[in-house]
Amino acid sequence: MKPSQLRAVERLLTRRYPGQGGYTLEQARELAALSAGIGRQIGLLIDRKGRPSMVIVGEQKGIYIPELARSRMGAGRLRGLRLLHTHLSEEPLSEEDLTDMLFLRLDSVAALTVDRMAAPRTLFAAHLLPPAASREPYRLLPPADWDKVDTDFTAQAAALEDELAREGESLAAPGKAGREQAVLVCVSDAPREDMEASLDELAALADTAGLAVADRVVQRVARVNPKFILGKGKLAEIEILALRSGAGTLLFDNELAPGQIRNLAEVTQLKVLDRTQLILDIFAQNARTRSGKLQVEMAQLKYLQPRLVKQDRAMSRLMGGIGGRGPGETKLEIDRRRIRERIARIKNELSGLRTRRAAARAGRSGAGLPVVSLVGYTNAGKSTLLNTLTGSDVLAENRLFATLDPTTRRLRFPSEREVILTDTVGFIRELPKELMEAFRATLEELESADLLVQVADASHREVLHQIRAVEDILHDLGLDTIPRILVMNKWDRMEEAAGRELLSRFPGAIPVSALSREGLNPLVTEILRRAPFGGGVVARDVEGGGIWCDPPDAMQ
């Protein structure tokens, strides 16, 4: 800008803008002429006493409001500032204008259009509404001729705050049962039905992690935006959804690159999580034993390591002249080194854990007892089946990843034959690679199995995808050569026609109900037939309640 234009912009800070009408006619002419003269939008943030707290010179098509102080940010209060800015065309309030008003909780936002003669023409304005007042979080006022505006913007903002205080409402809707709210987002080129099913699973994961689902967004794209994963228009819609529902978190069903997480967080000013980080958080919440906590910590560190903010290598050490040592490592380098050192220590501890577990497996092998391992998708009912067969009281809850640590029990049959029955962590589609590596010590329990019992939730609408996901993970782990029995659990929830169709796809599957004990006789008979000690023994009285096993604490 020219020095004269800069001085004219600075003079705007000395004006006092009335609440009634928003400006005087002279102030409107001055603002329009100055904006047209520099060819850019000009914005004023005006407090309730009419004093400009900030003048913003933007671009031709928009303005950027810098970060504001967090004063007056109570849940039932507005910012105490209104935005008055120019539009260099007869364009109404844009989505960006309304998004700024929503996220900054401005008293109001107004756009004064400027014609080709550098004269003011029309005023477009909007203000926020209480959450229960309308489906929309704001109200667009009718366009008004620039010299016939009679709205009292100050009184309007005060009335809204009074209504919020009277009704006890908040501009940020509270989470369900006090929980943090999240908007779920899925961006993919997959069919919409598959994306919806994937979001259903993400919602279950969010619930397990303690998040309440505020809204869901599905966006089919031909190519993912490498910077923001989706377009800015859709991102603006998601921001409005988040504000309307009081959500403070965006939860993506994709694995986001470190740069994408940073870009999304900077643009939306919301917490951004991806599916991998959510699963890691769930594992961290559910880890109980020393080994489980170590494995989860290593997975989290491996996830965090590439996501530390990158810096220019040339500035990684500040040299004190030729041959000088400088002040040493930056904080970033120290953080990276500490992570590497901690990962190394955890690997050593897990190596010792694997050694002890290998010795325990060798001891069980020396006893000549076949090992039968329960595997399956998370929440398929593996722990419940273990409890039913062995009379144990292993934690079994209707939520994802309730069991992380391997559990081993001895199962004794009436024919004086025994097997070792083990339960391990549940699987999930696209299991994060950090978890696959970290939980290698746990998953090695499966390598010594003589027989795998793959438990599937027959009542789940995605049972086919879940079975396929488990088979893919077993293949990746090199365990697909171990003999396997497919068990369709929760059969009591199935309708007869759906059950027949499912069994036609998997004719060798055994339908059971771990809770009601239905179908356990055929399952135990098949285990006896397929276990290495031979077959020909028929199980008796399992469904009637007879349990043959050592005490639950006989083997840990």
QUIPELIN-V127084 format. One record per run of one state. SS is the DSSP state (H for helix, E for strand, C for the rest). FROM is the first residue (numbers start at 0). TO is the last residue. If there is no record, write none. Layout:
((SS,FROM,TO) (SS,FROM,TO))
This chain:
((C,0,1) (H,2,13) (C,14,14) (E,15,15) (C,16,18) (E,19,19) (C,20,23) (H,24,37) (C,38,40) (E,41,46) (C,47,49) (E,50,56) (C,57,79) (E,80,86) (C,87,93) (H,94,103) (C,104,106) (E,107,113) (C,114,118) (E,119,127) (C,128,136) (E,137,139) (C,140,142) (E,143,144) (C,145,150) (E,151,151) (H,152,166) (C,167,174) (H,175,177) (C,178,178) (E,179,187) (C,188,190) (H,191,208) (C,209,209) (E,210,219) (C,220,223) (E,224,224) (C,225,227) (E,228,228) (C,229,230) (H,231,244) (C,245,247) (E,248,251) (C,252,256) (H,257,267) (C,268,269) (E,270,273) (H,274,285) (C,286,288) (H,289,304) (C,305,311) (H,312,314) (C,315,315) (E,316,316) (C,317,327) (E,328,328) (C,329,329) (H,330,365) (C,366,368) (E,369,376) (C,377,380) (H,381,389) (C,390,405) (E,406,411) (C,412,416) (E,417,422) (C,423,425) (E,426,426) (C,427,431) (H,432,437) (C,438,438) (H,439,446) (C,447,449) (E,450,456) (C,457,461) (H,462,475) (C,476,482) (E,483,488) (C,489,489) (H,490,492) (C,493,494) (H,495,504) (C,505,508) (E,509,510) (C,511,518) (H,519,529) (C,530,547) (E,548,548) (C,549,555))
